[in-house]
Amino acid sequence: IKTFYGFFKSIKIIIQSKPDAILSAGPGLTIPLFYAAKILGKKTIFLESWCRANTKSVSGRFCYPISDLFFVQWPNLKKLYPKAIYAGGLS
């Protein structure tokens, strides 16, 4: 229920603020925000957390297919996210 509330709240915020893109470093609240942004035609940029060296995050799993840019900070994550951009440590 909270996810649906977050989704509709995100739509309202995006319409009011008119951003060019949405950038996130991966907390769970990113998921409804990214889907709302894509529905409204906004660009999305996701940065997988540096602590994710060997596995995908839940947010990464949901946001990877819809992200315009998807960055990883560990080279071995390119195997899990083939279209990702390895950017090295960005902390």
C-alpha positions as semicolon CSV with decimal commas, in nm:
position;residue;x (nm);y (nm);z (nm)
1;I;0,000;0,000;0,000
2;K;0,286;0,238;0,084
3;T;0,444;0,169;-0,255
4;F;0,126;0,272;-0,438
5;Y;0,098;0,582;-0,224
6;G;0,464;0,663;-0,302
7;F;0,400;0,613;-0,673
8;F;0,112;0,861;-0,687
9;K;0,292;1,107;-0,461
10;S;0,593;1,082;-0,695
11;I;0,378;1,167;-0,995
12;K;0,251;1,478;-0,819
13;I;0,603;1,589;-0,720
14;I;0,745;1,530;-1,069
15;I;0,463;1,728;-1,231
16;Q;0,510;2,017;-0,988
17;S;0,891;2,032;-0,999
18;K;0,937;1,953;-1,372
19;P;1,284;1,791;-1,345
20;D;1,485;1,702;-1,655
21;A;1,601;1,376;-1,495
22;I;1,580;1,171;-1,177
23;L;1,906;1,053;-1,018
24;S;1,915;0,794;-0,742
25;A;2,175;0,599;-0,551
26;G;1,939;0,319;-0,468
27;P;1,713;0,339;-0,163
28;G;1,387;0,142;-0,192
29;L;1,176;0,453;-0,241
30;T;1,348;0,490;-0,578
31;I;1,137;0,218;-0,737
32;P;0,799;0,397;-0,747
33;L;0,974;0,726;-0,825
34;F;1,154;0,580;-1,129
35;Y;0,838;0,420;-1,267
36;A;0,644;0,743;-1,220
37;A;0,925;0,933;-1,395
38;K;0,923;0,696;-1,693
39;I;0,546;0,727;-1,731
40;L;0,590;1,104;-1,739
41;G;0,871;1,081;-1,997
42;K;1,159;1,180;-1,769
43;K;1,515;1,048;-1,791
44;T;1,632;0,821;-1,508
45;I;1,986;0,767;-1,383
46;F;2,063;0,496;-1,127
47;L;2,386;0,448;-0,934
48;E;2,415;0,103;-0,776
49;S;2,547;0,130;-0,423
50;W;2,922;0,081;-0,373
51;C;2,846;-0,178;-0,104
52;R;2,695;-0,399;-0,376
53;A;3,012;-0,567;-0,495
54;N;2,877;-0,914;-0,578
55;T;2,498;-0,907;-0,582
56;K;2,215;-0,696;-0,719
57;S;2,016;-0,469;-0,489
58;V;1,636;-0,492;-0,489
59;S;1,619;-0,135;-0,622
60;G;1,874;-0,218;-0,890
61;R;1,673;-0,518;-1,008
62;F;1,361;-0,307;-1,057
63;C;1,528;0,009;-1,190
64;Y;1,782;-0,148;-1,429
65;P;1,530;-0,227;-1,707
66;I;1,390;0,127;-1,715
67;S;1,701;0,336;-1,643
68;D;1,841;0,557;-1,916
69;L;2,182;0,537;-1,749
70;F;2,280;0,273;-1,495
71;F;2,616;0,295;-1,319
72;V;2,799;0,027;-1,121
73;Q;3,102;0,081;-0,901
74;W;3,252;-0,268;-0,921
75;P;3,370;-0,424;-1,250
76;N;3,226;-0,769;-1,171
77;L;2,874;-0,620;-1,154
78;K;2,892;-0,570;-1,531
79;K;2,826;-0,946;-1,551
80;L;2,498;-0,898;-1,364
81;Y;2,407;-0,572;-1,538
82;P;2,546;-0,604;-1,894
83;K;2,423;-0,263;-2,013
84;A;2,558;-0,084;-1,706
85;I;2,843;0,165;-1,714
86;Y;3,134;0,077;-1,490
87;A;3,229;0,408;-1,329
88;G;3,467;0,298;-1,055
89;G;3,420;0,419;-0,698
90;L;3,204;0,730;-0,687
91;S;3,180;0,775;-0,313
